[in-house]
Amino acid sequence: MLGPRITTVFRSRWNAIFWSLGVLLTAYCSVPSQDETDDGASLAKLAGHQEPAKAEHVNPWAKSEAEPDDAGPASGQPR
């Protein structure tokens, strides 16, 4: 296992704080900023690939208009 043992880390509050700051700093430094990420678009342009058309987002939980709103056993009304 990497790093110190958990029992030695949490033996003191200060050790636990420094350990957690190290974890947070590692996470902060490893995630790129939004400006640095371009989803490979520049590499695709260099390779000569066309950018795929982006599909419009569709809410999967939205009710379709073909279904009636108040019919069915869940509404308490008999069919």
C-alpha positions as CSV (number, residue, x, y, z in Angstrom):
1,M,0.0,0.0,0.0
2,L,1.2,3.5,-0.8
3,G,1.8,6.1,1.9
4,P,1.7,5.9,5.6
5,R,-0.5,3.5,7.6
6,I,-3.9,4.9,8.4
7,T,-3.4,4.3,12.1
8,T,-0.3,6.6,12.1
9,V,-2.1,9.3,9.9
10,F,-5.1,9.7,12.3
11,R,-3.1,9.4,15.5
12,S,-2.9,13.2,15.6
13,R,-5.3,15.9,14.3
14,W,-2.4,17.7,12.6
15,N,-1.2,14.6,10.8
16,A,-4.8,14.0,9.6
17,I,-5.1,17.6,8.4
18,F,-1.7,17.5,6.5
19,W,-2.6,14.1,5.0
20,S,-6.0,15.4,3.8
21,L,-4.4,18.6,2.4
22,G,-2.1,16.4,0.4
23,V,-5.0,14.4,-1.0
24,L,-6.9,17.6,-1.9
25,L,-3.8,19.2,-3.5
26,T,-3.1,16.0,-5.6
27,A,-6.7,16.1,-6.8
28,Y,-6.5,19.8,-7.6
29,C,-3.3,19.5,-9.5
30,S,-4.3,16.4,-11.5
31,V,-7.6,17.8,-13.0
32,P,-7.0,20.1,-16.0
33,S,-8.7,23.4,-16.2
34,Q,-11.5,23.9,-18.8
35,D,-9.2,26.1,-20.9
36,E,-6.6,23.3,-21.2
37,T,-9.1,20.7,-22.5
38,D,-10.5,20.7,-26.0
39,D,-11.7,17.1,-26.2
40,G,-9.1,16.3,-28.8
41,A,-10.6,18.6,-31.4
42,S,-7.3,20.2,-32.4
43,L,-5.7,16.7,-32.8
44,A,-8.6,15.6,-34.9
45,K,-8.2,18.7,-37.2
46,L,-4.5,18.0,-37.5
47,A,-5.2,14.4,-38.5
48,G,-7.8,15.6,-41.1
49,H,-10.9,14.2,-39.4
50,Q,-14.1,16.1,-39.5
51,E,-15.8,17.0,-36.2
52,P,-18.9,15.0,-35.7
53,A,-22.2,16.8,-35.5
54,K,-23.4,17.2,-31.9
55,A,-26.7,15.7,-31.1
56,E,-29.3,17.8,-29.4
57,H,-29.7,16.8,-25.7
58,V,-33.0,14.9,-25.0
59,N,-34.2,14.5,-21.5
60,P,-34.8,10.8,-20.9
61,W,-37.2,11.4,-18.1
62,A,-39.4,13.8,-19.9
63,K,-42.9,12.5,-20.7
64,S,-43.6,12.0,-24.3
65,E,-46.7,13.7,-25.8
66,A,-48.2,10.3,-26.9
67,E,-48.8,9.2,-23.3
68,P,-51.9,10.6,-21.5
69,D,-51.2,12.3,-18.2
70,D,-54.0,11.0,-16.0
71,A,-54.9,7.5,-17.3
72,G,-53.8,4.3,-15.7
73,P,-53.7,2.4,-12.4
74,A,-51.3,4.8,-10.8
75,S,-53.7,7.7,-11.0
76,G,-56.4,5.9,-9.1
77,Q,-59.0,6.0,-11.9
78,P,-60.2,2.7,-13.5
79,R,-59.8,2.2,-17.1
